[in-house]
Amino acid sequence: MSAVCGIFNLDGRPVALESMDAMQSAMDYWGPDGSGVWREGSVALGHLMLHSTPESVGDMLPRTNAAGNLVLTSHARIDNRDDLFRSLNVPPSERAKMPDSALILRAYEKWGQECPEHLIGDWCFGIWDKSRQALFLARDHHGNTGIYTYQNTRFFAFASCLKGLLALPEVPREPNPLRIAQVLVSWPEHGEATCYLGIKRLPPAHQMSVTRNNINIRQYWFLENTPPLRLKSDREYVEAFGEVYTEAVRCRMRSLRPVGVTLSGGLDSGSVAAIAARELGRSGNRLPAFSSVPLYDVTDMTPASRFGDESSFIEATSRHAGNIDVTYIRAEDVSPVQGIERALELHDEPGHAARNQFWMISLLKTAQAQGIGTLLTGQGGNATVSWHAPGYLAALARNVQFSALRREVTAIRELTQRPLWRLIAGQIVKPLLLDPLLERYRLFSPVPEPWVRYSAINLEIARELKISQMMRESGHDPEFKTIYNQREARLRSIKPGKSIIGFLWQESGAGYYLDVRDPTVDKRVMEFCLSIPDDQYVRNGRDRWLIRQAMKDLMPTVVLDEKKRGRQAADIGRRLLARFDESESALQHIEGSELAGRYLDLPRMRHTLYQARYHLDAQVTGELGSIFFRGLMAGLFLMRFEGPQTRCK
């Protein structure tokens, strides 16, 4: 994916060329296929080009319209091109080679600031409207893109990554205590905040209009407003889902360079791979797949409901498709600490999934080395195409849907052979009573809050920031056990209008000249999956019923019927032990930081490290991820405020 940047001096000063040079120099690895700058008076727009679609070759950005009153910079893949061609009256002779940026500009000419509502795909852009003397920014509904912004009384700036803004001397470098704390306590409070005070994200499904006197931000699309869809039969739901999902995969395969896929042993990436392989197979082509598997033995390193080595299921999916070539990623070239350091270079802030960075970096490096240009994933599938409906029976009981409840209880009892009293107690009574009992327990018990068990945060700063109070006020459950109704649960997982996943994927891909695309969070897929009845996900005691039915001819039975789920980085503990000195050295490094000590419980991190050395099991493996490595990533980030900044090249 390409990159954008720009400056609007609100006080009317001309934009200095040196400022744009600084931004683009910091982001230069985003633009292997060229760069451009448009500058006029108090406004400048920049672009760094990565050719990702056939139509992007020859595109020149920033782009000015024929009337000369609009200037656009964008990085985009527009998926509803045919619809737009018709709506915008584009002559057939111009359609084949028209770049997506030209379509965006024409859409703005016709619909103005309502144009984002007409665009489907992964895109974000900035338009300088000379007639209005306004800068207009917008980004897609939920794609793998993102824009960061900074403003003060003198100027407004935006960029595709934090580096672009941090390259400007006027942008302060101050840590954001609350956002850092949220990362440490696994509080998924997504939205506009970053780990830097003053720098914000433009969230998905949002647009922004900036004039010298006013800045207006609004959300233009709400997934939660999706109306119900009621069809006549299960077969119609399955067929309709198959059509929507197939189109979401197919349109993301429009790529200048070869398409690959991340492939695990589950239903999400497996279904993406199966559909992509079928599409490529029609023209006699093969699909490269990249799969992370353990380097070390993971016996007893995962909970009973998980498995740590997915290779047998990956092989089954590959054999069933017949044209998938799997490259197994054992990440021998990237240690856990090296993965974290590289992730900090790419994102310039810590993240929740610190333990997974080593294999993700190794996978991206391998895909790049094989000449892949577009990488498909299925990361968002758990909340959309393969929704597993947690707490479904309790929700049915709450809603007094006795007939449906009786059917599901009977089916689960037959499948599991569990006694009826135990099934009712575990699946219905316990979830219904859990929340009120826990709340009473928290009010009267002196035991620390639940997040203390899995976080490296220093309790003093947690109390100072009133983390527990803020969690309760926001509705976040630190035990992750609250039973919501199914619609609310899906929305909390997807986080429409708030998710930062798109930012992370565009930044990770940019470091390896890859355009990462996820069909499972296609706008049309999300709307379909949220609109259909809950019983399309749970049927006859089985969860994820819809995708199992839709994929029964494309995926092997052993994968479709598997009840367990994979656990990423299951061998993280053994990897740590193999490079123990490196991990200990990194911990010693942050132990010398006064700022890291203010945010982190460093003695607890050291205890977790040495606990793994003397006793390693599934529980300790989990604590290494949530306490040691996540804390280490935050600590290394905090040290940036005490020394020279790291730059990603």
C-alpha positions, 0 to 999 in steps of 0.5 A: 500500500502506498502512503500519503502525507500533508501539511496545512498551515492554519496561520497562512504561512507557506509550507516549507519544502524542507518540512515535506522533505522531512516527512517523506524522508522518514517514510521513504520505504513506503514508496519504492515506486516513486514519490511526489509533492504538490505545494501551493501557499499554505498547503502541501500534499505528498505521496509515496508510491507502491504499485499494488494493482495493475491500474496503479502503474503510471499513476502520478500522485498527487493528482489535480482534476481537469478544472484545477480546483481539486488536488488529491493524494491517496492510497487506495484499492477500490473494489466497486469499480464497475458500479462507480464507472456507471454512476460517474458515466466513465466512458468504457474506453477509459475504464480498463486503465483508470487508476483508483485515485482518478475514481476517487477524485471523480467521486468527490467531484460528484458527491463532495464530502458524501463520496466516502459512502460510495467507495468500497475497498481499502482506501484513504485519501486527502483532498485540497478543495481550493474553492472551499479552502478546505482539506478533506480527509477520509478513510475506508469502512474497516480496511487495512489503511490509516491516517495519523493527524496532529494539530495545534493553533498554527498548523495541521499535518497528516501522514500514513504512519507516525514517522511522518509526523514525528519527523516534524520538529513542531510535533512534540514527543510525549508519551500518552500514559493512558494509552500505554496503560491500556496496552499493558492491561489488555484493555482493547479501547481502540479509537483515535488515541495513540501512545503519543500525546497530541497525535491521533488516528482517524478511525475507520469509517470517519472523515475530517474537514479542516479549514483555517477556522474549524476542524470537523470530524464525523463518522459516516457509516455505522455497522450497528445500523445494519438492518436484519436480513431474513431469508426463506431457508438455511440453503438461501443463507448459505448461498448468499453468504458464499456469494458475498464472501467469494466476491470479497476474496476475488476483488482482493486478488486484483494485484500487479504482483503475485498473490499469497495467503497466510494459512493456519489450520482453522476456518478463517484463513483456511476459507480465504485460502480455499476460495483464492485457490479455486479462483487461481485454479481456474486459470491453472495457477497456484497459490503460495501460502505462508504458515507459522508452525512451532520450532520446538515441542509444544506438548503441554504448552497450550490449554486443553481447548487449544493446539499449538501445532496446526501443521496437520490441518494446514496440510489437509487444507492444502491437499484438498485444494490441490494447488496450494504451495505451503511455506512453513515459517519456523522463524529460526531467523527472528528471535522474540526480542528481535521481533519486538524490536522490528515491530517497534520500528514499523509501528513506533508504539507498543502493541497487545500482540508482542509475543507474536511479532517474531513469527509475523516478521519472519512470515512477511520477510519470507513472502517478500523474498518470494516476490509476493505483492499481495498477502491475503489474511483472515484475521477478522474472521472470528468476529464475522465469517466464523462467529462462534457465538460465546454464551449463546445458551445463556443468551437464549435463556435470558431471552426466554427462547425455550424452544431454541434453548431446548433444541441446542441443549439436547444437541450439545448433550448428544455430542458431548455425552455430558450429564444434563445437570452439568451442561445446564449448570456450566453453560447457562446457570454459571454465565447468568450468575457470574456477572452479578456475583463477580461485581459483588466480589469486587466490591467487598474483596481486598484482592487486586483487580483481575488485570493484575494477574496478567499485566506488567503495569506498575500498580502505582500508575494504574491507581493514578490513572484510575484504570479500574474505575475507567474500565467499569465506566466504559463497560470493559470486563477485565475477566473477559467473561461477561455474557453480552447478547450476540449482536453486542458481542459481535460489535465489541469484537469487530469494533466498527469505527474504532479498530486499529488493526488496519493501521497495524497491517498497513504499517507491517506490510509497508516494511516489506513492500506488501499490500495486506488485505483481509476479506473477512472484514469486507464491508459487505461481509460484515453487514451480511454476517451481522444481519442474519439470525443468530441460529445461523452460527449455532445449530444442532450443538455446533458453533460456526455452523454457517461457514462449515456449511458454506465451505463443505466442498472447498475444505477438508472434513477434518478441518471443518469438524475440528473443535479446538482452535490453534494457539499462536506462538505456542513455543514462545517459552522454549524460544525464550529459553533458547535465547535466554541471555538476549531476553535477560539483556533486554530486560536489564536494558529497560531496568536502567530506565526511570521512565520504564520503571514508572510504568512497569512492574520490573521485578514482576517481569524479572520473576516471570522471566526466571519462572520460565527458566525453572518451570515451563508449562501452559500457564507460564507460557501465557504469562510470558506473553502478557507480562514479560514480552508485552511489558518489554515492548512497552519498556523499549518504547518508553526508552525512546523518550530518553534517547535517540529515536529509532528509524525504520529503513 
